[in-house]
Amino acid sequence: MQKLHLVMGGRVKDPQGLEFVDLKAIDMVGVYADYASAEDAWRSAAQRTVDDAEMRYVIVHLHRLLEPKLGEA
């Protein structure tokens, strides 16, 4: 099974949380076929905004959303 990962980010209301201020302004960095590639993209995007505490980038495990039962066992 292909393990897809989405890298995205944007301005958050609280630097400790994941509630985005404006969903229309989310930066969709891309979808990656493996975690290592997604992590590289995440690091690159996060590094560009390292001085802005209200900007947050995350890796979303799309494969877990598409096939939730595969995570059980």
CORSUL-V929077 format. One line per field, one symbol per residue. ss: DSSP state (A for helix, B for strand, O for the rest). phi: phi as a letter, one per 30 degrees, with the letter a starting at -180 (. if undefined). psi: psi as a letter, one per 30 degrees, with the letter a starting at -180 (. if undefined). Layout:
# CORSUL-V929077
ss: ???
phi: ???
psi: ???
This chain:
# CORSUL-V929077
ss: OOOOBBBBBBBBOOOOOOOBOOAAAOBBBBBBOOAAAAAAAAAAAAAAOOOOOOBBBBBBBAAAAAOAAAAOO
phi: .dcdbccbaldcdbedcbdddbddcdcddlcbdbddddddddedddddcedcdccbcbccddddddbdddddl
psi: kkjkkkkllaklekffagjkejffgkjjelkkfleeeeeeeeeeeeefgffjffkkklkkieefeeiffffl.
